[in-house]
Amino acid sequence: MIRWYVLQVSTGQETAVREALEGLGVRAAVPREERLIRSGGGWTTKVYTLLPGYVFLALEYSAENYYRVKAIPHVLRFLGPNGLSPSYLTHLEVEWLRLLDNGGELLKPSKVEELPGGGVRIVEGVLRNFPISSIDYDKRTRRAKVEISLCGEPKTLTLSVEGGRERGGWEFLNGVYRKPDKAGG
């Protein structure tokens, strides 16, 4: 049975490992985005790997495939409790991976707009698809942090965002991200 697994690789070598896997006929993913970077008083973009040090691959796990993958330069290990019996992604984790991988294309920054009353609505982008209960949005750095799970382990993802106004934790209520009032949180 083909399942999605996670490889730990040398940081900065994710794309090279993905290309080597694809050369072996293995489906692989490295989620990346156009990261907004403030430089010299203005904003520019840079390609940024969302989960540095990790490559995702879909294959039928066997001893043969294990050694084929481990022979690729910069592959450190399969993620799992002991490295010999790797953990695979759950159905929900695979769906998050598909959203983040964006068919191999770079993610664009999600767009948000400020609403009257202090809320922020996600207008477009990958953040609209996440079934998340809270978001940490920082207008100054143009970043949003979300929590996901990979192989049962919680991970914080930082994604670029355009628009909005303030900084702080936002909660999702009735389809809108709102800053909690001081009395309630």
mmCIF file of the C-alpha atoms, coordinates in Angstrom:
data_MODEL
# 
_entry.id   MODEL 
# 
loop_
_atom_site.group_PDB 
_atom_site.id 
_atom_site.type_symbol 
_atom_site.label_atom_id 
_atom_site.label_alt_id 
_atom_site.label_comp_id 
_atom_site.label_asym_id 
_atom_site.label_entity_id 
_atom_site.label_seq_id 
_atom_site.pdbx_PDB_ins_code 
_atom_site.Cartn_x 
_atom_site.Cartn_y 
_atom_site.Cartn_z 
_atom_site.occupancy 
_atom_site.B_iso_or_equiv 
_atom_site.pdbx_formal_charge 
_atom_site.auth_seq_id 
_atom_site.auth_comp_id 
_atom_site.auth_asym_id 
_atom_site.auth_atom_id 
_atom_site.pdbx_PDB_model_num 
ATOM 1   C CA . MET A 1 1   ? 0.000   0.000  0.000   1.00 0.00 ? 1   MET A CA 1 
ATOM 2   C CA . ILE A 1 2   ? 1.352   3.396  -0.996  1.00 0.00 ? 2   ILE A CA 1 
ATOM 3   C CA . ARG A 1 3   ? 1.509   5.842  1.910   1.00 0.00 ? 3   ARG A CA 1 
ATOM 4   C CA . TRP A 1 4   ? 3.074   9.236  2.529   1.00 0.00 ? 4   TRP A CA 1 
ATOM 5   C CA . TYR A 1 5   ? 6.205   9.238  4.697   1.00 0.00 ? 5   TYR A CA 1 
ATOM 6   C CA . VAL A 1 6   ? 8.519   11.990 5.935   1.00 0.00 ? 6   VAL A CA 1 
ATOM 7   C CA . LEU A 1 7   ? 12.268  12.083 5.419   1.00 0.00 ? 7   LEU A CA 1 
ATOM 8   C CA . GLN A 1 8   ? 14.616  14.151 7.521   1.00 0.00 ? 8   GLN A CA 1 
ATOM 9   C CA . VAL A 1 9   ? 17.267  15.578 5.189   1.00 0.00 ? 9   VAL A CA 1 
ATOM 10  C CA . SER A 1 10  ? 20.166  18.010 5.440   1.00 0.00 ? 10  SER A CA 1 
ATOM 11  C CA . THR A 1 11  ? 18.742  21.521 5.682   1.00 0.00 ? 11  THR A CA 1 
ATOM 12  C CA . GLY A 1 12  ? 19.062  23.336 2.368   1.00 0.00 ? 12  GLY A CA 1 
ATOM 13  C CA . GLN A 1 13  ? 19.083  20.088 0.383   1.00 0.00 ? 13  GLN A CA 1 
ATOM 14  C CA . GLU A 1 14  ? 15.312  19.508 0.263   1.00 0.00 ? 14  GLU A CA 1 
ATOM 15  C CA . THR A 1 15  ? 14.941  20.308 -3.446  1.00 0.00 ? 15  THR A CA 1 
ATOM 16  C CA . ALA A 1 16  ? 17.939  18.153 -4.443  1.00 0.00 ? 16  ALA A CA 1 
ATOM 17  C CA . VAL A 1 17  ? 16.533  15.181 -2.481  1.00 0.00 ? 17  VAL A CA 1 
ATOM 18  C CA . ARG A 1 18  ? 13.075  15.697 -4.019  1.00 0.00 ? 18  ARG A CA 1 
ATOM 19  C CA . GLU A 1 19  ? 14.583  15.719 -7.519  1.00 0.00 ? 19  GLU A CA 1 
ATOM 20  C CA . ALA A 1 20  ? 16.603  12.549 -6.774  1.00 0.00 ? 20  ALA A CA 1 
ATOM 21  C CA . LEU A 1 21  ? 13.446  10.800 -5.511  1.00 0.00 ? 21  LEU A CA 1 
ATOM 22  C CA . GLU A 1 22  ? 11.519  11.845 -8.610  1.00 0.00 ? 22  GLU A CA 1 
ATOM 23  C CA . GLY A 1 23  ? 14.399  10.455 -10.689 1.00 0.00 ? 23  GLY A CA 1 
ATOM 24  C CA . LEU A 1 24  ? 13.748  7.086  -9.020  1.00 0.00 ? 24  LEU A CA 1 
ATOM 25  C CA . GLY A 1 25  ? 10.052  7.354  -9.905  1.00 0.00 ? 25  GLY A CA 1 
ATOM 26  C CA . VAL A 1 26  ? 8.997   8.227  -6.340  1.00 0.00 ? 26  VAL A CA 1 
ATOM 27  C CA . ARG A 1 27  ? 6.394   10.967 -5.817  1.00 0.00 ? 27  ARG A CA 1 
ATOM 28  C CA . ALA A 1 28  ? 7.895   13.610 -3.513  1.00 0.00 ? 28  ALA A CA 1 
ATOM 29  C CA . ALA A 1 29  ? 6.909   17.014 -2.127  1.00 0.00 ? 29  ALA A CA 1 
ATOM 30  C CA . VAL A 1 30  ? 8.710   19.987 -0.596  1.00 0.00 ? 30  VAL A CA 1 
ATOM 31  C CA . PRO A 1 31  ? 6.174   22.713 0.310   1.00 0.00 ? 31  PRO A CA 1 
ATOM 32  C CA . ARG A 1 32  ? 7.561   26.178 -0.492  1.00 0.00 ? 32  ARG A CA 1 
ATOM 33  C CA . GLU A 1 33  ? 6.232   29.720 -0.588  1.00 0.00 ? 33  GLU A CA 1 
ATOM 34  C CA . GLU A 1 34  ? 7.059   33.184 -1.818  1.00 0.00 ? 34  GLU A CA 1 
ATOM 35  C CA . ARG A 1 35  ? 8.069   34.615 1.564   1.00 0.00 ? 35  ARG A CA 1 
ATOM 36  C CA . LEU A 1 36  ? 7.646   38.353 2.026   1.00 0.00 ? 36  LEU A CA 1 
ATOM 37  C CA . ILE A 1 37  ? 10.908  39.841 3.349   1.00 0.00 ? 37  ILE A CA 1 
ATOM 38  C CA . ARG A 1 38  ? 11.427  43.408 4.514   1.00 0.00 ? 38  ARG A CA 1 
ATOM 39  C CA . SER A 1 39  ? 14.691  44.730 3.139   1.00 0.00 ? 39  SER A CA 1 
ATOM 40  C CA . GLY A 1 40  ? 15.996  48.282 2.829   1.00 0.00 ? 40  GLY A CA 1 
ATOM 41  C CA . GLY A 1 41  ? 12.652  49.799 3.837   1.00 0.00 ? 41  GLY A CA 1 
ATOM 42  C CA . GLY A 1 42  ? 10.681  47.886 1.207   1.00 0.00 ? 42  GLY A CA 1 
ATOM 43  C CA . TRP A 1 43  ? 9.190   44.450 0.725   1.00 0.00 ? 43  TRP A CA 1 
ATOM 44  C CA . THR A 1 44  ? 10.554  41.776 -1.581  1.00 0.00 ? 44  THR A CA 1 
ATOM 45  C CA . THR A 1 45  ? 9.944   38.045 -1.982  1.00 0.00 ? 45  THR A CA 1 
ATOM 46  C CA . LYS A 1 46  ? 12.231  35.070 -1.515  1.00 0.00 ? 46  LYS A CA 1 
ATOM 47  C CA . VAL A 1 47  ? 11.571  31.359 -2.088  1.00 0.00 ? 47  VAL A CA 1 
ATOM 48  C CA . TYR A 1 48  ? 11.301  29.756 1.342   1.00 0.00 ? 48  TYR A CA 1 
ATOM 49  C CA . THR A 1 49  ? 10.917  26.081 2.312   1.00 0.00 ? 49  THR A CA 1 
ATOM 50  C CA . LEU A 1 50  ? 7.991   25.840 4.763   1.00 0.00 ? 50  LEU A CA 1 
ATOM 51  C CA . LEU A 1 51  ? 9.346   22.814 6.620   1.00 0.00 ? 51  LEU A CA 1 
ATOM 52  C CA . PRO A 1 52  ? 13.147  23.049 6.396   1.00 0.00 ? 52  PRO A CA 1 
ATOM 53  C CA . GLY A 1 53  ? 14.901  19.716 6.735   1.00 0.00 ? 53  GLY A CA 1 
ATOM 54  C CA . TYR A 1 54  ? 11.921  17.591 5.606   1.00 0.00 ? 54  TYR A CA 1 
ATOM 55  C CA . VAL A 1 55  ? 10.892  15.948 2.347   1.00 0.00 ? 55  VAL A CA 1 
ATOM 56  C CA . PHE A 1 56  ? 7.607   14.067 1.928   1.00 0.00 ? 56  PHE A CA 1 
ATOM 57  C CA . LEU A 1 57  ? 7.412   10.969 -0.249  1.00 0.00 ? 57  LEU A CA 1 
ATOM 58  C CA . ALA A 1 58  ? 4.709   8.542  -1.340  1.00 0.00 ? 58  ALA A CA 1 
ATOM 59  C CA . LEU A 1 59  ? 5.785   4.936  -1.736  1.00 0.00 ? 59  LEU A CA 1 
ATOM 60  C CA . GLU A 1 60  ? 5.090   1.375  -0.751  1.00 0.00 ? 60  GLU A CA 1 
ATOM 61  C CA . TYR A 1 61  ? 7.455   0.847  2.165   1.00 0.00 ? 61  TYR A CA 1 
ATOM 62  C CA . SER A 1 62  ? 9.746   -2.173 1.783   1.00 0.00 ? 62  SER A CA 1 
ATOM 63  C CA . ALA A 1 63  ? 13.363  -3.055 2.564   1.00 0.00 ? 63  ALA A CA 1 
ATOM 64  C CA . GLU A 1 64  ? 14.255  -2.462 -1.093  1.00 0.00 ? 64  GLU A CA 1 
ATOM 65  C CA . ASN A 1 65  ? 12.659  0.998  -1.150  1.00 0.00 ? 65  ASN A CA 1 
ATOM 66  C CA . TYR A 1 66  ? 14.180  1.868  2.234   1.00 0.00 ? 66  TYR A CA 1 
ATOM 67  C CA . TYR A 1 67  ? 17.723  1.246  0.924   1.00 0.00 ? 67  TYR A CA 1 
ATOM 68  C CA . ARG A 1 68  ? 17.026  2.990  -2.402  1.00 0.00 ? 68  ARG A CA 1 
ATOM 69  C CA . VAL A 1 69  ? 15.909  6.112  -0.537  1.00 0.00 ? 69  VAL A CA 1 
ATOM 70  C CA . LYS A 1 70  ? 18.670  5.961  2.107   1.00 0.00 ? 70  LYS A CA 1 
ATOM 71  C CA . ALA A 1 71  ? 21.302  5.819  -0.682  1.00 0.00 ? 71  ALA A CA 1 
ATOM 72  C CA . ILE A 1 72  ? 20.331  9.342  -1.824  1.00 0.00 ? 72  ILE A CA 1 
ATOM 73  C CA . PRO A 1 73  ? 22.870  11.925 -0.644  1.00 0.00 ? 73  PRO A CA 1 
ATOM 74  C CA . HIS A 1 74  ? 21.646  14.166 2.222   1.00 0.00 ? 74  HIS A CA 1 
ATOM 75  C CA . VAL A 1 75  ? 18.881  11.767 3.352   1.00 0.00 ? 75  VAL A CA 1 
ATOM 76  C CA . LEU A 1 76  ? 19.322  11.366 7.104   1.00 0.00 ? 76  LEU A CA 1 
ATOM 77  C CA . ARG A 1 77  ? 16.408  9.148  8.123   1.00 0.00 ? 77  ARG A CA 1 
ATOM 78  C CA . PHE A 1 78  ? 12.741  8.283  7.826   1.00 0.00 ? 78  PHE A CA 1 
ATOM 79  C CA . LEU A 1 79  ? 10.750  9.890  10.637  1.00 0.00 ? 79  LEU A CA 1 
ATOM 80  C CA . GLY A 1 80  ? 9.416   7.347  13.063  1.00 0.00 ? 80  GLY A CA 1 
ATOM 81  C CA . PRO A 1 81  ? 9.810   6.092  16.603  1.00 0.00 ? 81  PRO A CA 1 
ATOM 82  C CA . ASN A 1 82  ? 13.023  4.146  15.920  1.00 0.00 ? 82  ASN A CA 1 
ATOM 83  C CA . GLY A 1 83  ? 13.972  4.962  12.321  1.00 0.00 ? 83  GLY A CA 1 
ATOM 84  C CA . LEU A 1 84  ? 13.357  1.378  11.162  1.00 0.00 ? 84  LEU A CA 1 
ATOM 85  C CA . SER A 1 85  ? 9.567   1.402  11.184  1.00 0.00 ? 85  SER A CA 1 
ATOM 86  C CA . PRO A 1 86  ? 8.708   4.859  9.886   1.00 0.00 ? 86  PRO A CA 1 
ATOM 87  C CA . SER A 1 87  ? 5.526   6.707  10.707  1.00 0.00 ? 87  SER A CA 1 
ATOM 88  C CA . TYR A 1 88  ? 3.230   7.596  7.829   1.00 0.00 ? 88  TYR A CA 1 
ATOM 89  C CA . LEU A 1 89  ? 0.929   10.572 7.463   1.00 0.00 ? 89  LEU A CA 1 
ATOM 90  C CA . THR A 1 90  ? -2.726  10.340 8.404   1.00 0.00 ? 90  THR A CA 1 
ATOM 91  C CA . HIS A 1 91  ? -5.394  11.181 5.824   1.00 0.00 ? 91  HIS A CA 1 
ATOM 92  C CA . LEU A 1 92  ? -5.790  14.700 7.279   1.00 0.00 ? 92  LEU A CA 1 
ATOM 93  C CA . GLU A 1 93  ? -2.023  15.264 7.274   1.00 0.00 ? 93  GLU A CA 1 
ATOM 94  C CA . VAL A 1 94  ? -1.865  14.187 3.605   1.00 0.00 ? 94  VAL A CA 1 
ATOM 95  C CA . GLU A 1 95  ? -4.577  16.736 2.776   1.00 0.00 ? 95  GLU A CA 1 
ATOM 96  C CA . TRP A 1 96  ? -2.599  19.484 4.545   1.00 0.00 ? 96  TRP A CA 1 
ATOM 97  C CA . LEU A 1 97  ? 0.487   18.417 2.600   1.00 0.00 ? 97  LEU A CA 1 
ATOM 98  C CA . ARG A 1 98  ? -1.423  18.642 -0.695  1.00 0.00 ? 98  ARG A CA 1 
ATOM 99  C CA . LEU A 1 99  ? -2.599  22.152 0.162   1.00 0.00 ? 99  LEU A CA 1 
ATOM 100 C CA . LEU A 1 100 ? 0.880   23.274 1.176   1.00 0.00 ? 100 LEU A CA 1 
ATOM 101 C CA . ASP A 1 101 ? 2.627   21.641 -1.790  1.00 0.00 ? 101 ASP A CA 1 
ATOM 102 C CA . ASN A 1 102 ? 0.228   23.418 -4.172  1.00 0.00 ? 102 ASN A CA 1 
ATOM 103 C CA . GLY A 1 103 ? 0.904   20.930 -6.979  1.00 0.00 ? 103 GLY A CA 1 
ATOM 104 C CA . GLY A 1 104 ? 4.627   21.683 -6.768  1.00 0.00 ? 104 GLY A CA 1 
ATOM 105 C CA . GLU A 1 105 ? 4.065   25.414 -7.314  1.00 0.00 ? 105 GLU A CA 1 
ATOM 106 C CA . LEU A 1 106 ? 5.133   28.103 -4.859  1.00 0.00 ? 106 LEU A CA 1 
ATOM 107 C CA . LEU A 1 107 ? 2.442   29.278 -2.456  1.00 0.00 ? 107 LEU A CA 1 
ATOM 108 C CA . LYS A 1 108 ? 1.567   32.941 -2.783  1.00 0.00 ? 108 LYS A CA 1 
ATOM 109 C CA . PRO A 1 109 ? 0.981   34.985 0.389   1.00 0.00 ? 109 PRO A CA 1 
ATOM 110 C CA . SER A 1 110 ? -2.578  34.680 1.720   1.00 0.00 ? 110 SER A CA 1 
ATOM 111 C CA . LYS A 1 111 ? -4.571  37.908 1.503   1.00 0.00 ? 111 LYS A CA 1 
ATOM 112 C CA . VAL A 1 112 ? -6.472  39.259 4.497   1.00 0.00 ? 112 VAL A CA 1 
ATOM 113 C CA . GLU A 1 113 ? -8.615  42.313 5.057   1.00 0.00 ? 113 GLU A CA 1 
ATOM 114 C CA . GLU A 1 114 ? -9.419  44.141 8.258   1.00 0.00 ? 114 GLU A CA 1 
ATOM 115 C CA . LEU A 1 115 ? -13.090 44.200 9.215   1.00 0.00 ? 115 LEU A CA 1 
ATOM 116 C CA . PRO A 1 116 ? -15.004 46.793 11.211  1.00 0.00 ? 116 PRO A CA 1 
ATOM 117 C CA . GLY A 1 117 ? -14.975 45.717 14.851  1.00 0.00 ? 117 GLY A CA 1 
ATOM 118 C CA . GLY A 1 118 ? -11.402 44.460 14.837  1.00 0.00 ? 118 GLY A CA 1 
ATOM 119 C CA . GLY A 1 119 ? -11.694 41.230 12.881  1.00 0.00 ? 119 GLY A CA 1 
ATOM 120 C CA . VAL A 1 120 ? -9.599  39.995 10.002  1.00 0.00 ? 120 VAL A CA 1 
ATOM 121 C CA . ARG A 1 121 ? -11.064 37.980 7.141   1.00 0.00 ? 121 ARG A CA 1 
ATOM 122 C CA . ILE A 1 122 ? -8.942  35.722 4.970   1.00 0.00 ? 122 ILE A CA 1 
ATOM 123 C CA . VAL A 1 123 ? -9.781  36.737 1.405   1.00 0.00 ? 123 VAL A CA 1 
ATOM 124 C CA . GLU A 1 124 ? -7.669  34.225 -0.529  1.00 0.00 ? 124 GLU A CA 1 
ATOM 125 C CA . GLY A 1 125 ? -4.748  31.883 -0.167  1.00 0.00 ? 125 GLY A CA 1 
ATOM 126 C CA . VAL A 1 126 ? -3.878  28.636 1.554   1.00 0.00 ? 126 VAL A CA 1 
ATOM 127 C CA . LEU A 1 127 ? -5.033  29.861 4.989   1.00 0.00 ? 127 LEU A CA 1 
ATOM 128 C CA . ARG A 1 128 ? -8.660  29.745 3.757   1.00 0.00 ? 128 ARG A CA 1 
ATOM 129 C CA . ASN A 1 129 ? -8.400  25.955 3.506   1.00 0.00 ? 129 ASN A CA 1 
ATOM 130 C CA . PHE A 1 130 ? -7.042  25.181 6.945   1.00 0.00 ? 130 PHE A CA 1 
ATOM 131 C CA . PRO A 1 131 ? -9.448  23.818 9.558   1.00 0.00 ? 131 PRO A CA 1 
ATOM 132 C CA . ILE A 1 132 ? -7.643  25.775 12.257  1.00 0.00 ? 132 ILE A CA 1 
ATOM 133 C CA . SER A 1 133 ? -9.147  27.105 15.460  1.00 0.00 ? 133 SER A CA 1 
ATOM 134 C CA . SER A 1 134 ? -6.668  29.931 15.985  1.00 0.00 ? 134 SER A CA 1 
ATOM 135 C CA . ILE A 1 135 ? -4.114  31.966 14.101  1.00 0.00 ? 135 ILE A CA 1 
ATOM 136 C CA . ASP A 1 136 ? -1.292  34.176 15.306  1.00 0.00 ? 136 ASP A CA 1 
ATOM 137 C CA . TYR A 1 137 ? -1.198  37.084 12.893  1.00 0.00 ? 137 TYR A CA 1 
ATOM 138 C CA . ASP A 1 138 ? 1.595   39.675 12.867  1.00 0.00 ? 138 ASP A CA 1 
ATOM 139 C CA . LYS A 1 139 ? 0.978   42.647 10.559  1.00 0.00 ? 139 LYS A CA 1 
ATOM 140 C CA . ARG A 1 140 ? 4.464   44.108 11.032  1.00 0.00 ? 140 ARG A CA 1 
ATOM 141 C CA . THR A 1 141 ? 6.241   40.993 9.743   1.00 0.00 ? 141 THR A CA 1 
ATOM 142 C CA . ARG A 1 142 ? 3.373   39.978 7.424   1.00 0.00 ? 142 ARG A CA 1 
ATOM 143 C CA . ARG A 1 143 ? 3.267   36.471 8.911   1.00 0.00 ? 143 ARG A CA 1 
ATOM 144 C CA . ALA A 1 144 ? 0.606   34.110 10.200  1.00 0.00 ? 144 ALA A CA 1 
ATOM 145 C CA . LYS A 1 145 ? 1.445   31.099 12.360  1.00 0.00 ? 145 LYS A CA 1 
ATOM 146 C CA . VAL A 1 146 ? -0.753  28.005 12.321  1.00 0.00 ? 146 VAL A CA 1 
ATOM 147 C CA . GLU A 1 147 ? -0.489  24.682 14.114  1.00 0.00 ? 147 GLU A CA 1 
ATOM 148 C CA . ILE A 1 148 ? -0.666  21.417 12.174  1.00 0.00 ? 148 ILE A CA 1 
ATOM 149 C CA . SER A 1 149 ? 0.229   17.818 12.927  1.00 0.00 ? 149 SER A CA 1 
ATOM 150 C CA . LEU A 1 150 ? 2.830   15.733 11.062  1.00 0.00 ? 150 LEU A CA 1 
ATOM 151 C CA . CYS A 1 151 ? 3.255   12.074 12.006  1.00 0.00 ? 151 CYS A CA 1 
ATOM 152 C CA . GLY A 1 152 ? 1.285   12.872 15.133  1.00 0.00 ? 152 GLY A CA 1 
ATOM 153 C CA . GLU A 1 153 ? 3.700   15.625 16.206  1.00 0.00 ? 153 GLU A CA 1 
ATOM 154 C CA . PRO A 1 154 ? 2.507   19.248 16.455  1.00 0.00 ? 154 PRO A CA 1 
ATOM 155 C CA . LYS A 1 155 ? 4.327   21.650 14.120  1.00 0.00 ? 155 LYS A CA 1 
ATOM 156 C CA . THR A 1 156 ? 4.033   25.419 13.793  1.00 0.00 ? 156 THR A CA 1 
ATOM 157 C CA . LEU A 1 157 ? 3.984   26.727 10.237  1.00 0.00 ? 157 LEU A CA 1 
ATOM 158 C CA . THR A 1 158 ? 4.753   30.331 9.434   1.00 0.00 ? 158 THR A CA 1 
ATOM 159 C CA . LEU A 1 159 ? 3.086   31.618 6.248   1.00 0.00 ? 159 LEU A CA 1 
ATOM 160 C CA . SER A 1 160 ? 3.264   34.994 4.509   1.00 0.00 ? 160 SER A CA 1 
ATOM 161 C CA . VAL A 1 161 ? 0.194   37.233 4.607   1.00 0.00 ? 161 VAL A CA 1 
ATOM 162 C CA . GLU A 1 162 ? -0.720  40.464 2.806   1.00 0.00 ? 162 GLU A CA 1 
ATOM 163 C CA . GLY A 1 163 ? -3.115  43.066 4.234   1.00 0.00 ? 163 GLY A CA 1 
ATOM 164 C CA . GLY A 1 164 ? -4.697  43.554 7.667   1.00 0.00 ? 164 GLY A CA 1 
ATOM 165 C CA . ARG A 1 165 ? -3.494  45.866 10.428  1.00 0.00 ? 165 ARG A CA 1 
ATOM 166 C CA . GLU A 1 166 ? -2.506  44.598 13.863  1.00 0.00 ? 166 GLU A CA 1 
ATOM 167 C CA . ARG A 1 167 ? -0.485  41.995 15.692  1.00 0.00 ? 167 ARG A CA 1 
ATOM 168 C CA . GLY A 1 168 ? -1.519  39.278 18.115  1.00 0.00 ? 168 GLY A CA 1 
ATOM 169 C CA . GLY A 1 169 ? -3.490  36.062 18.525  1.00 0.00 ? 169 GLY A CA 1 
ATOM 170 C CA . TRP A 1 170 ? -6.700  35.807 16.534  1.00 0.00 ? 170 TRP A CA 1 
ATOM 171 C CA . GLU A 1 171 ? -9.501  33.320 17.020  1.00 0.00 ? 171 GLU A CA 1 
ATOM 172 C CA . PHE A 1 172 ? -11.860 31.890 14.413  1.00 0.00 ? 172 PHE A CA 1 
ATOM 173 C CA . LEU A 1 173 ? -15.524 32.716 15.150  1.00 0.00 ? 173 LEU A CA 1 
ATOM 174 C CA . ASN A 1 174 ? -18.392 32.433 12.674  1.00 0.00 ? 174 ASN A CA 1 
ATOM 175 C CA . GLY A 1 175 ? -16.134 32.362 9.620   1.00 0.00 ? 175 GLY A CA 1 
ATOM 176 C CA . VAL A 1 176 ? -14.069 35.382 10.689  1.00 0.00 ? 176 VAL A CA 1 
ATOM 177 C CA . TYR A 1 177 ? -10.751 35.677 12.542  1.00 0.00 ? 177 TYR A CA 1 
ATOM 178 C CA . ARG A 1 178 ? -11.244 38.055 15.481  1.00 0.00 ? 178 ARG A CA 1 
ATOM 179 C CA . LYS A 1 179 ? -8.932  39.379 18.111  1.00 0.00 ? 179 LYS A CA 1 
ATOM 180 C CA . PRO A 1 180 ? -10.248 38.088 21.474  1.00 0.00 ? 180 PRO A CA 1 
ATOM 181 C CA . ASP A 1 181 ? -11.577 40.750 23.832  1.00 0.00 ? 181 ASP A CA 1 
ATOM 182 C CA . LYS A 1 182 ? -9.553  41.344 26.999  1.00 0.00 ? 182 LYS A CA 1 
ATOM 183 C CA . ALA A 1 183 ? -12.266 39.945 29.272  1.00 0.00 ? 183 ALA A CA 1 
ATOM 184 C CA . GLY A 1 184 ? -12.640 36.679 27.340  1.00 0.00 ? 184 GLY A CA 1 
ATOM 185 C CA . GLY A 1 185 ? -9.031  35.922 26.539  1.00 0.00 ? 185 GLY A CA 1 
# 
